[in-house]
Amino acid sequence: MLRGDVAGDPSGWARALADIDSVRDATRSRGAHIVLAVVSEAPLGDVPEDRAQSLIRQAGVERRWVSAAATGHAHSPQTHGR
């Protein structure tokens, strides 16, 4: 899931929780486990702890199965006039 949905506005957060519910329900009957990866374009740090705890409860996983990752595709700021 995207970091903007997890750490951003309430509509993105609601969408992230709904997505987790869908995945959890789909995997439950198959006996599969869920790993949550929160992805951002630039290294912005970990997921805020209150949001991480909510993700853990919603997905029914342990903290070790929630991870933050950066894609490394962030655009560098442009400098004009140099």
N, C-alpha and C positions, 0 to 999 in steps of 0.2 A: 504494500500500500504506500501511497505517497505521503511524505512528511507533512506537506501542506494540509492534507486531510486530517492528519492526526493532531498536529499542533496548531492548526489554523482555526478558521471560522466554524461556528456551530453547525452549519449545514454540511460542511465537509466531514466533521466529526460524526454526525449522525449517519452519513453515507458510509463511513469507515466501519462503524458498529454494525450496520445492516449487512455490509459485505462479510464481516466476520461471522455473523449469524448464518448467512447462506452457506459459507464454506464449512462451518462447524456442522450444520445439519446434513450437508452432502457427504461429509467424511464419516460421520458417526456410524452409519450402517455398514461401512466398509472396514471399520476398525483402524482407520488411518489416523495419524497424528498431524497436528497443525504446527507449523513454524511461521511466525510472523516476522517479516522483514519490512522495516520502514525505510524507504528510499528517498534520498534527496540528491539534487544535482551537485551541491557543494557540501563539504563537511560542516555541518551546523551543530554538531554535538548530539548527545543522546536525546531520546524522546523524553519530554517532561515527565517526571515521576508520577504525578497524578494520572496522566493519560496512560502511561505504561501500566499502572495498576489496573485501570479500567479495561485496557486491552486484555490483560492477563485473565481477569474475571470473566470477561465476555467470551473469550476463546476457550476458557477452561484449560489453560496451559500453565506451566511453571515459568518463572521469570527468565530462565536460561533459554527459552524458546522464542524470546522476543529480541530482535537485533536491529540496529540502525546501520545503514550502509549508504555510501555516497557513490554516485555514478562517475564523478570526475568530469562531467560534461558542462560544468558551469562556464558561463561566458565571462570573460574578464572585462572590466570596465574600459571603455574606450577613452583614450586621451586625445584631445583635439589640440592642434596648434603646435605639436612637437615634431 
